[in-house]
Amino acid sequence: MIRKAFVMTVHPDKHDEYEKRHNEIWPEMIDELQNHGTSNYSIFLDKETSKLFGYVEIDDEELWSKIALAEMNKKWWKFMEPLMETNPDKSPVTKNLRQVFHMD
């Protein structure tokens, strides 16, 4: 198992809608995530900065990277694009974080 952490940014006026859409995440998107080896996936919001902190556990880096090519994932990106900072392909602008400490 590989632990991944990253930050993204949601627009300040879209906090509630961002949370609503994740509370209603499509079952097909959950399946896609699981099919790409993800588990224990959480996203946290800092309302003061509009920063999102994501944490996910993955089985394999190569499998995880292939989710970007999945049509369901691209559909989700398009759905979420109006709410957050995105790249030209509608993927969220993401900054990966390096783990510096872990305790079980």
C-alpha positions as CSV (number, residue, x, y, z in Angstrom):
1,M,0.0,0.0,0.0
2,I,1.3,3.5,-1.0
3,R,0.0,6.6,0.8
4,K,-0.6,9.7,-1.4
5,A,-1.4,13.2,-0.2
6,F,-2.1,16.3,-2.3
7,V,-3.6,19.8,-2.2
8,M,-6.1,21.4,-4.6
9,T,-8.1,24.6,-4.5
10,V,-11.9,25.0,-4.6
11,H,-13.4,28.4,-5.5
12,P,-14.4,30.3,-2.3
13,D,-18.0,30.5,-3.2
14,K,-18.3,26.8,-4.2
15,H,-17.4,25.1,-0.9
16,D,-20.9,23.8,-0.2
17,E,-21.5,22.6,-3.8
18,Y,-18.1,20.8,-3.8
19,E,-19.1,19.0,-0.6
20,K,-22.6,18.2,-1.9
21,R,-21.3,16.7,-5.1
22,H,-18.9,14.5,-3.2
23,N,-21.7,13.4,-0.8
24,E,-23.6,12.3,-3.9
25,I,-20.6,10.9,-5.8
26,W,-21.6,8.6,-8.6
27,P,-21.4,4.9,-7.8
28,E,-19.6,4.5,-11.2
29,M,-16.9,6.9,-10.1
30,I,-16.4,4.9,-6.8
31,D,-16.1,1.8,-9.0
32,E,-13.5,3.5,-11.2
33,L,-11.4,4.6,-8.2
34,Q,-11.5,1.1,-6.7
35,N,-10.7,-0.5,-10.1
36,H,-7.6,1.7,-10.1
37,G,-6.4,0.4,-6.7
38,T,-7.6,3.1,-4.4
39,S,-8.9,2.8,-0.9
40,N,-9.1,5.0,2.2
41,Y,-9.7,8.1,0.2
42,S,-10.5,11.4,2.1
43,I,-10.6,15.0,1.1
44,F,-10.6,17.8,3.8
45,L,-11.4,21.5,3.3
46,D,-9.7,24.5,4.9
47,K,-12.5,27.1,4.5
48,E,-10.1,30.0,5.3
49,T,-7.9,29.3,2.4
50,S,-10.2,27.2,0.1
51,K,-7.5,24.6,0.0
52,L,-8.4,20.9,-0.2
53,F,-6.2,18.3,1.3
54,G,-6.6,14.9,-0.3
55,Y,-5.3,11.6,1.1
56,V,-5.6,8.3,-0.6
57,E,-4.0,4.8,-0.4
58,I,-3.2,3.1,-3.6
59,D,-1.9,-0.3,-4.6
60,D,0.3,0.7,-7.5
61,E,1.6,4.0,-8.9
62,E,1.2,2.9,-12.6
63,L,-2.4,1.7,-12.0
64,W,-3.2,5.0,-10.2
65,S,-1.8,7.1,-13.0
66,K,-4.1,5.3,-15.5
67,I,-7.2,6.7,-13.9
68,A,-6.5,10.0,-15.7
69,L,-7.3,8.2,-19.0
70,A,-10.6,6.6,-17.8
71,E,-13.7,8.1,-19.5
72,M,-15.6,8.1,-16.2
73,N,-12.9,10.0,-14.5
74,K,-12.8,12.6,-17.3
75,K,-16.6,13.0,-17.0
76,W,-16.1,13.6,-13.2
77,W,-13.4,16.2,-13.9
78,K,-15.8,18.0,-16.3
79,F,-18.6,17.9,-13.7
80,M,-16.3,19.3,-11.0
81,E,-14.4,21.9,-13.2
82,P,-16.7,24.9,-12.5
83,L,-16.0,24.5,-8.8
84,M,-12.2,24.4,-8.6
85,E,-8.9,25.4,-10.2
86,T,-8.3,23.2,-13.2
87,N,-5.9,22.5,-15.9
88,P,-6.8,22.8,-19.6
89,D,-7.9,19.1,-19.7
90,K,-10.3,19.9,-16.8
91,S,-8.2,17.9,-14.3
92,P,-7.8,19.6,-11.0
93,V,-4.7,21.6,-10.4
94,T,-3.0,19.3,-7.9
95,K,0.2,19.7,-5.9
96,N,1.5,16.4,-4.6
97,L,2.9,16.3,-1.1
98,R,5.9,14.3,0.1
99,Q,5.4,12.3,3.2
100,V,7.9,13.3,5.9
101,F,6.4,11.4,8.9
102,H,4.1,8.4,9.5
103,M,3.1,6.5,12.6
104,D,0.9,3.4,12.7
